Amino acid sequence: MIVIADGGSTKCDWAVADDENGTIVERFRTEGINPYAVSVEHIREVLQTYFAPVAGKYDISAVWFYGSGCAFSAVDTMRSLLGEILPAAEIWVSSDLDGAVKACCPDGNGIVCILGTGSASAQHEGGVRTKQVPSLGYMLGDEGSGTVMGRLLLSDFLKGIMPAHLAELFAEEYGVTQADALERAYHQPAANRYFGSFAPFLSKHLQEPYIRAFVRENLRRFVVRNICQYRTDLYVAHFVGSIASTFEEILSEVLAEEGVRKGIVVASPMELLVKYHSK
């Protein structure tokens, strides 16, 4: 048996699969596991509480963990934490973007994008990453992500830019005040999750002209500032993530307007990753 994990900042999807026939025998979900957003102690607690009981039920030979924030020293940290639970298994840790590439471009060619709580993108040719516009996180980049859209939506609400009838609904649903927002944004951990928690408001009210224009503007910023720097004349752009899936209609319109061909769009790459690792 093998384990594959697709970890974002908000949630982490796990699958135990038979690598000989590609059958998923168990799936489950934990909170997001991002080494740059939460402490090592918290990650260990999540893994011991939710992953260890499942891992103990199967003879697992390998783990592939694709996660947001899994770069540089964080790779060794995650490998060590997973090894505490499965010391005899082979363990590979890589970024969620690497997982998206394997899921959407098994031949190693194409532009792959993540549009979920965070955002990322890269171009691959012949299995080699030939260009990557840095995502830079929600303070400097992450255009089009749930975190950035949630942050900007909250800002519009607090500044009185959001239409009054929507502001009333927003206040009723979230009960947010300026004092609360400033405390959560500047003095509490995991501000990215806090901002991202407002993103569902967009899909609930997508019929509203203000919301639709807001989503379109943010998706266009992602496309223009990231995808348009790649060889869109040669490659289609694939997308993984909840934002891409939820707003696929608007995303398709923006891509067409910017001359970018759309490829695969999936909320989760899990089935495609299981297929890839079951060859």
C-alpha positions as CSV (number, residue, x, y, z in Angstrom):
1,M,0.0,0.0,0.0
2,I,1.0,3.6,-0.6
3,V,-0.1,6.9,1.0
4,I,-0.5,10.1,-1.0
5,A,-1.3,13.4,0.6
6,D,-2.2,16.7,-1.1
7,G,-1.8,19.4,1.5
8,G,-2.9,23.0,1.4
9,S,-3.0,25.7,4.0
10,T,-6.6,25.1,4.7
11,K,-7.0,21.3,4.3
12,C,-5.0,18.2,3.6
13,D,-6.4,15.3,1.6
14,W,-5.1,11.9,2.2
15,A,-5.5,8.6,0.3
16,V,-4.3,5.0,1.1
17,A,-4.1,3.2,-2.2
18,D,-3.1,-0.1,-3.7
19,D,-0.2,0.8,-5.9
20,E,-0.6,-2.3,-8.1
21,N,-4.1,-1.5,-9.4
22,G,-4.7,2.1,-8.4
23,T,-7.6,1.4,-6.1
24,I,-8.1,3.9,-3.3
25,V,-8.9,1.9,-0.1
26,E,-9.4,4.8,2.3
27,R,-9.6,8.6,2.1
28,F,-9.7,11.1,4.8
29,R,-9.0,14.8,5.4
30,T,-7.2,16.8,8.1
31,E,-6.7,20.5,8.6
32,G,-4.0,22.2,6.5
33,I,-0.4,21.3,7.1
34,N,1.9,24.2,6.0
35,P,5.3,24.2,7.7
36,Y,5.6,27.9,7.1
37,A,2.2,28.7,8.7
38,V,2.0,26.4,11.7
39,S,4.5,25.0,14.2
40,V,6.3,21.7,14.1
41,E,4.6,20.7,17.4
42,H,1.2,21.4,15.9
43,I,2.0,19.4,12.7
44,R,3.1,16.5,14.9
45,E,-0.1,16.6,16.8
46,V,-2.2,16.6,13.7
47,L,-0.3,13.6,12.2
48,Q,-0.4,11.6,15.4
49,T,-4.1,12.3,16.0
50,Y,-5.4,11.7,12.5
51,F,-2.8,10.0,10.3
52,A,-1.2,7.5,12.7
53,P,-4.4,5.6,13.4
54,V,-5.0,5.1,9.7
55,A,-1.4,4.3,8.9
56,G,-1.5,1.6,11.6
57,K,-4.2,-0.4,9.7
58,Y,-2.2,-1.0,6.6
59,D,1.2,-2.3,5.4
60,I,2.4,0.9,3.9
61,S,5.6,0.9,1.9
62,A,5.8,4.5,0.7
63,V,4.4,7.9,1.3
64,W,4.2,10.8,-1.1
65,F,3.4,14.1,0.7
66,Y,2.8,17.1,-1.6
67,G,2.3,20.2,0.5
68,S,2.0,23.9,0.5
69,G,5.1,25.4,2.1
70,C,7.1,22.2,1.5
71,A,10.4,23.7,0.3
72,F,13.9,24.1,1.6
73,S,14.3,23.0,5.2
74,A,10.6,22.3,5.5
75,V,11.0,19.2,3.3
76,D,13.3,17.6,5.9
77,T,11.0,18.6,8.7
78,M,8.0,16.9,7.1
79,R,10.0,13.8,6.2
80,S,11.1,13.5,9.8
81,L,7.6,13.9,11.2
82,L,6.1,11.4,8.8
83,G,9.0,9.0,9.6
84,E,8.1,9.1,13.3
85,I,4.9,7.3,12.3
86,L,6.2,5.1,9.5
87,P,9.9,4.5,10.1
88,A,10.2,1.6,7.7
89,A,8.4,3.3,4.8
90,E,10.0,5.3,2.0
91,I,9.0,8.9,2.3
92,W,9.1,11.6,-0.3
93,V,8.1,15.2,0.5
94,S,7.6,17.9,-2.2
95,S,5.6,21.0,-2.9
96,D,1.9,20.9,-3.8
97,L,2.9,22.4,-7.1
98,D,5.1,19.3,-7.8
99,G,2.1,17.2,-7.1
100,A,-0.1,19.2,-9.4
101,V,2.5,18.8,-12.2
102,K,2.5,15.0,-11.9
103,A,-1.3,15.0,-11.8
104,C,-2.0,17.3,-14.8
105,C,1.2,16.8,-16.9
106,P,2.4,13.2,-16.6
107,D,4.3,13.7,-19.9
108,G,6.2,16.6,-18.2
109,N,5.0,19.4,-20.5
110,G,2.7,22.3,-19.7
111,I,1.8,25.1,-17.5
112,V,0.4,24.1,-14.1
113,C,-1.3,26.4,-11.7
114,I,-2.7,26.1,-8.2
115,L,-5.6,28.3,-7.3
116,G,-6.9,27.4,-3.8
117,T,-6.2,29.0,-0.4
118,G,-2.9,30.0,-2.0
119,S,-1.7,30.3,-5.6
120,A,1.3,29.1,-7.5
121,S,2.4,28.3,-11.1
122,A,5.2,26.9,-13.2
123,Q,6.1,25.9,-16.7
124,H,7.5,22.5,-17.5
125,E,9.2,21.2,-20.6
126,G,10.4,17.6,-21.0
127,G,9.9,17.0,-17.3
128,V,12.0,20.0,-16.3
129,R,10.8,23.1,-14.6
130,T,11.9,25.8,-17.1
131,K,10.3,28.8,-15.5
132,Q,8.5,29.7,-12.3
133,V,7.0,33.0,-11.4
134,P,7.3,33.1,-7.6
135,S,4.0,33.0,-5.7
136,L,5.5,35.2,-2.8
137,G,2.7,34.4,-0.4
138,Y,-0.4,36.5,0.4
139,M,1.5,39.6,1.5
140,L,3.4,40.0,-1.8
141,G,1.6,37.8,-4.3
142,D,-0.8,34.8,-4.3
143,E,-3.0,36.6,-6.7
144,G,-6.4,35.0,-7.2
145,S,-6.1,32.8,-4.1
146,G,-8.8,32.4,-1.5
147,T,-6.6,34.1,1.0
148,V,-6.0,37.2,-1.1
149,M,-9.6,37.5,-2.2
150,G,-10.7,37.0,1.3
151,R,-8.4,39.7,2.6
152,L,-9.5,42.2,-0.1
153,L,-13.1,41.3,0.5
154,L,-12.7,42.0,4.2
155,S,-11.0,45.3,3.4
156,D,-13.9,46.3,1.1
157,F,-16.3,45.5,3.9
158,L,-14.4,47.5,6.6
159,K,-13.8,50.5,4.3
160,G,-17.4,50.7,3.2
161,I,-16.7,49.8,-0.4
162,M,-18.9,46.7,-0.4
163,P,-22.5,47.4,-1.5
164,A,-24.7,48.0,1.5
165,H,-27.0,45.0,1.1
166,L,-24.0,42.7,0.8
167,A,-22.3,44.3,3.7
168,E,-25.3,43.6,5.8
169,L,-25.2,39.9,4.8
170,F,-21.5,39.8,5.4
171,A,-21.9,41.2,8.9
172,E,-24.6,38.8,9.7
173,E,-22.6,35.7,8.5
174,Y,-19.3,36.6,10.0
175,G,-20.0,39.1,12.8
176,V,-16.6,40.7,12.1
177,T,-15.6,44.1,13.6
178,Q,-12.7,46.3,12.8
179,A,-11.1,45.5,16.2
180,D,-11.5,41.7,15.6
181,A,-10.1,41.9,12.1
182,L,-7.0,43.9,13.2
183,E,-6.4,41.5,16.1
184,R,-6.7,38.4,13.8
185,A,-4.6,39.9,11.0
186,Y,-1.7,41.3,13.0
187,H,-1.6,39.6,16.4
188,Q,-2.9,36.0,15.9
189,P,-1.3,33.1,14.1
190,A,-2.5,31.7,10.7
191,A,-3.8,35.0,9.3
192,N,-3.9,33.3,5.9
193,R,-6.6,30.9,7.1
194,Y,-8.5,33.8,8.7
195,F,-8.6,35.7,5.4
196,G,-9.4,32.6,3.4
197,S,-12.4,31.9,5.6
198,F,-14.2,34.8,3.9
199,A,-13.8,33.4,0.4
200,P,-17.0,31.2,0.5
201,F,-19.0,34.4,0.6
202,L,-18.0,35.0,-3.0
203,S,-19.5,31.7,-4.3
204,K,-22.7,32.2,-2.3
205,H,-23.3,35.6,-3.9
206,L,-21.7,35.1,-7.3
207,Q,-24.9,36.4,-9.1
208,E,-24.2,39.9,-7.6
209,P,-22.5,42.2,-10.1
210,Y,-20.1,43.5,-7.5
211,I,-19.0,39.9,-6.5
212,R,-18.7,38.7,-10.1
213,A,-16.6,41.7,-11.0
214,F,-14.5,41.2,-7.9
215,V,-13.8,37.6,-8.7
216,R,-13.0,38.4,-12.3
217,E,-10.6,41.2,-11.4
218,N,-8.7,38.9,-9.0
219,L,-8.5,36.0,-11.4
220,R,-7.3,38.3,-14.1
221,R,-4.5,39.5,-11.9
222,F,-3.4,35.9,-11.4
223,V,-3.5,35.2,-15.1
224,V,-1.7,38.5,-16.2
225,R,0.9,38.5,-13.5
226,N,1.7,34.8,-13.6
227,I,0.5,32.7,-16.6
228,C,1.2,35.4,-19.2
229,Q,4.9,35.2,-18.4
230,Y,5.0,31.6,-19.7
231,R,5.0,30.1,-23.2
232,T,1.2,30.2,-23.7
233,D,1.8,29.9,-27.4
234,L,3.1,26.4,-26.8
235,Y,1.3,25.1,-23.8
236,V,-2.1,25.0,-22.2
237,A,-2.7,26.0,-18.6
238,H,-3.9,23.4,-16.1
239,F,-5.5,24.3,-12.8
240,V,-5.8,22.5,-9.4
241,G,-7.6,23.9,-6.4
242,S,-11.0,25.0,-5.0
243,I,-10.9,28.5,-6.3
244,A,-10.2,27.4,-9.9
245,S,-12.9,24.7,-9.7
246,T,-15.6,26.9,-8.0
247,F,-15.0,29.8,-10.4
248,E,-14.2,27.9,-13.5
249,E,-16.7,29.7,-15.7
250,I,-15.2,33.1,-14.9
251,L,-11.7,31.7,-15.1
252,S,-12.4,30.3,-18.6
253,E,-13.7,33.7,-19.7
254,V,-10.6,35.5,-18.4
255,L,-8.2,33.0,-20.0
256,A,-9.9,33.3,-23.4
257,E,-9.7,37.1,-23.1
258,E,-6.0,36.9,-22.4
259,G,-5.3,34.4,-25.1
260,V,-4.5,31.4,-22.8
261,R,-5.7,27.9,-23.6
262,K,-7.4,26.1,-20.7
263,G,-6.5,22.5,-19.9
264,I,-7.5,20.4,-16.9
265,V,-9.4,22.0,-14.1
266,V,-9.9,19.9,-10.9
267,A,-10.6,20.8,-7.3
268,S,-8.3,18.0,-6.0
269,P,-5.6,16.2,-7.9
270,M,-5.9,13.1,-5.7
271,E,-7.3,10.6,-8.3
272,L,-4.8,11.7,-10.9
273,L,-1.9,11.4,-8.4
274,V,-3.0,7.9,-7.4
275,K,-3.0,7.0,-11.1
276,Y,0.4,8.5,-11.6
277,H,2.0,6.6,-8.7
278,S,0.3,3.3,-9.6
279,K,2.0,2.8,-12.9
